[in-house]
Structure formats: C-alpha cells, structure tokens
Amino acid sequence: MGSNNCIMGEKQNIENELIDLENKLYALVMIKDQIWPYHPANPDFINPITLYENLSKEIDEIERKINSLERRLTSLN
C-alpha cells in the first residue's frame, strides 16, 4: 500500500509540474506573439515610437471630446 501511495504521489507531482510548465509555455508564447509586430526582423515591423505617439494623439483627442461632451451635458442640466 505504501509503495502505491508513493507512486501516486510521484505521479501527481509530475502531472502538476507538467501543468505548470504548459501554463508557463502558453503565457510565454502569448507574450512572444504580442511583441512580434514590433520585432525588427518582422517584415511588417511596427515602429513602437511612432505607434506610441499616434496612440497619445488619439487619446488626447478622445479626452478633449469627452470633456467637451461633459461640459455640454452639464450646461443642459
């Protein structure tokens, strides 16, 4: 009986380690896929500096529109 418990415990440890490694692998592959567009070897390379600047401009524009709409809404109350 003790030998069976030892084998079952070892099997459970191996299964847990496999699950942990598979989860880590999945997470790393997801990160790698997310950064690939910015890798210089990518033929469709996205310049992160340009992207950041464009996103900043778009965020500013949306924030201005939100503020304007909030002021208009407040003035109607």
PyRosetta script that sets phi, psi and omega in degrees:
from pyrosetta import init, pose_from_sequence

init()
pose = pose_from_sequence("MGSNNCIMGEKQNIENELIDLENKLYALVMIKDQIWPYHPANPDFINPITLYENLSKEIDEIERKINSLERRLTSLN")
pose.set_psi(1, -42.4)
pose.set_omega(1, -180.0)
pose.set_phi(2, -62.2)
pose.set_psi(2, -37.7)
pose.set_omega(2, 179.6)
pose.set_phi(3, -65.6)
pose.set_psi(3, -40.2)
pose.set_omega(3, 177.8)
pose.set_phi(4, -62.6)
pose.set_psi(4, -43.2)
pose.set_omega(4, 179.5)
pose.set_phi(5, -63.6)
pose.set_psi(5, -39.3)
pose.set_omega(5, 179.3)
pose.set_phi(6, -63.9)
pose.set_psi(6, -44.0)
pose.set_omega(6, 178.9)
pose.set_phi(7, -65.6)
pose.set_psi(7, -42.1)
pose.set_omega(7, 179.2)
pose.set_phi(8, -63.9)
pose.set_psi(8, -40.7)
pose.set_omega(8, 178.4)
pose.set_phi(9, -64.8)
pose.set_psi(9, -42.0)
pose.set_omega(9, 178.6)
pose.set_phi(10, -65.4)
pose.set_psi(10, -41.0)
pose.set_omega(10, 178.7)
pose.set_phi(11, -61.9)
pose.set_psi(11, -43.6)
pose.set_omega(11, 179.7)
pose.set_phi(12, -63.6)
pose.set_psi(12, -41.1)
pose.set_omega(12, 178.3)
pose.set_phi(13, -62.5)
pose.set_psi(13, -42.7)
pose.set_omega(13, 179.2)
pose.set_phi(14, -65.1)
pose.set_psi(14, -43.7)
pose.set_omega(14, 178.9)
pose.set_phi(15, -62.0)
pose.set_psi(15, -41.9)
pose.set_omega(15, 178.7)
pose.set_phi(16, -63.9)
pose.set_psi(16, -41.7)
pose.set_omega(16, 179.0)
pose.set_phi(17, -64.7)
pose.set_psi(17, -40.2)
pose.set_omega(17, 177.1)
pose.set_phi(18, -61.0)
pose.set_psi(18, -45.6)
pose.set_omega(18, 179.6)
pose.set_phi(19, -61.0)
pose.set_psi(19, -45.6)
pose.set_omega(19, 179.4)
pose.set_phi(20, -60.6)
pose.set_psi(20, -44.8)
pose.set_omega(20, 179.9)
pose.set_phi(21, -66.4)
pose.set_psi(21, -39.5)
pose.set_omega(21, 178.0)
pose.set_phi(22, -64.5)
pose.set_psi(22, -40.9)
pose.set_omega(22, 178.0)
pose.set_phi(23, -64.9)
pose.set_psi(23, -42.3)
pose.set_omega(23, 178.5)
pose.set_phi(24, -64.5)
pose.set_psi(24, -44.0)
pose.set_omega(24, 178.0)
pose.set_phi(25, -59.0)
pose.set_psi(25, -45.7)
pose.set_omega(25, 179.5)
pose.set_phi(26, -59.5)
pose.set_psi(26, -46.2)
pose.set_omega(26, -179.3)
pose.set_phi(27, -62.2)
pose.set_psi(27, -43.9)
pose.set_omega(27, -179.5)
pose.set_phi(28, -66.9)
pose.set_psi(28, -39.1)
pose.set_omega(28, 177.6)
pose.set_phi(29, -64.1)
pose.set_psi(29, -39.5)
pose.set_omega(29, 178.2)
pose.set_phi(30, -63.2)
pose.set_psi(30, -43.7)
pose.set_omega(30, 178.4)
pose.set_phi(31, -63.4)
pose.set_psi(31, -44.8)
pose.set_omega(31, 179.4)
pose.set_phi(32, -59.1)
pose.set_psi(32, -43.5)
pose.set_omega(32, 178.3)
pose.set_phi(33, -63.4)
pose.set_psi(33, -35.7)
pose.set_omega(33, -179.2)
pose.set_phi(34, -71.1)
pose.set_psi(34, -31.5)
pose.set_omega(34, -178.2)
pose.set_phi(35, -93.0)
pose.set_psi(35, -11.1)
pose.set_omega(35, -179.1)
pose.set_phi(36, -55.5)
pose.set_psi(36, -41.1)
pose.set_omega(36, -179.6)
pose.set_phi(37, -57.5)
pose.set_psi(37, -22.1)
pose.set_omega(37, -176.6)
pose.set_phi(38, -99.7)
pose.set_psi(38, 0.6)
pose.set_omega(38, -178.4)
pose.set_phi(39, -79.1)
pose.set_psi(39, 131.4)
pose.set_omega(39, -178.2)
pose.set_phi(40, -58.6)
pose.set_psi(40, -24.9)
pose.set_omega(40, 179.2)
pose.set_phi(41, -76.8)
pose.set_psi(41, -12.0)
pose.set_omega(41, 178.9)
pose.set_phi(42, -73.6)
pose.set_psi(42, 123.5)
pose.set_omega(42, -179.8)
pose.set_phi(43, -62.0)
pose.set_psi(43, -23.3)
pose.set_omega(43, 178.0)
pose.set_phi(44, -105.1)
pose.set_psi(44, 35.1)
pose.set_omega(44, -176.8)
pose.set_phi(45, -46.8)
pose.set_psi(45, 132.6)
pose.set_omega(45, 174.3)
pose.set_phi(46, -104.1)
pose.set_psi(46, 123.6)
pose.set_omega(46, 178.7)
pose.set_phi(47, -74.0)
pose.set_psi(47, 115.0)
pose.set_omega(47, -176.4)
pose.set_phi(48, -65.4)
pose.set_psi(48, -28.5)
pose.set_omega(48, 179.1)
pose.set_phi(49, -67.9)
pose.set_psi(49, -47.1)
pose.set_omega(49, 178.2)
pose.set_phi(50, -63.4)
pose.set_psi(50, -43.4)
pose.set_omega(50, 178.9)
pose.set_phi(51, -60.1)
pose.set_psi(51, -45.0)
pose.set_omega(51, 179.5)
pose.set_phi(52, -59.4)
pose.set_psi(52, -45.8)
pose.set_omega(52, 179.7)
pose.set_phi(53, -62.5)
pose.set_psi(53, -43.5)
pose.set_omega(53, 179.5)
pose.set_phi(54, -64.7)
pose.set_psi(54, -42.4)
pose.set_omega(54, 177.8)
pose.set_phi(55, -64.3)
pose.set_psi(55, -39.7)
pose.set_omega(55, 178.4)
pose.set_phi(56, -61.1)
pose.set_psi(56, -43.4)
pose.set_omega(56, 177.9)
pose.set_phi(57, -62.4)
pose.set_psi(57, -44.5)
pose.set_omega(57, -179.3)
pose.set_phi(58, -65.0)
pose.set_psi(58, -40.5)
pose.set_omega(58, 177.7)
pose.set_phi(59, -61.9)
pose.set_psi(59, -45.9)
pose.set_omega(59, 178.7)
pose.set_phi(60, -59.0)
pose.set_psi(60, -43.6)
pose.set_omega(60, -179.4)
pose.set_phi(61, -63.2)
pose.set_psi(61, -44.7)
pose.set_omega(61, 179.7)
pose.set_phi(62, -65.0)
pose.set_psi(62, -41.6)
pose.set_omega(62, 178.2)
pose.set_phi(63, -61.9)
pose.set_psi(63, -40.3)
pose.set_omega(63, 176.9)
pose.set_phi(64, -62.8)
pose.set_psi(64, -43.6)
pose.set_omega(64, 179.3)
pose.set_phi(65, -63.7)
pose.set_psi(65, -41.7)
pose.set_omega(65, 178.5)
pose.set_phi(66, -61.5)
pose.set_psi(66, -47.2)
pose.set_omega(66, 179.2)
pose.set_phi(67, -60.0)
pose.set_psi(67, -42.5)
pose.set_omega(67, 179.2)
pose.set_phi(68, -63.1)
pose.set_psi(68, -45.6)
pose.set_omega(68, 179.3)
pose.set_phi(69, -65.7)
pose.set_psi(69, -38.0)
pose.set_omega(69, 178.1)
pose.set_phi(70, -64.9)
pose.set_psi(70, -40.4)
pose.set_omega(70, 177.7)
pose.set_phi(71, -64.0)
pose.set_psi(71, -44.1)
pose.set_omega(71, 178.3)
pose.set_phi(72, -60.8)
pose.set_psi(72, -43.3)
pose.set_omega(72, -179.1)
pose.set_phi(73, -64.1)
pose.set_psi(73, -42.0)
pose.set_omega(73, 179.1)
pose.set_phi(74, -64.0)
pose.set_psi(74, -38.3)
pose.set_omega(74, -178.7)
pose.set_phi(75, -68.8)
pose.set_psi(75, -21.5)
pose.set_omega(75, 179.7)
pose.set_phi(76, -83.8)
pose.set_psi(76, -12.8)
pose.set_omega(76, -179.0)
pose.set_phi(77, -84.1)
pose.dump_pdb("model.pdb")
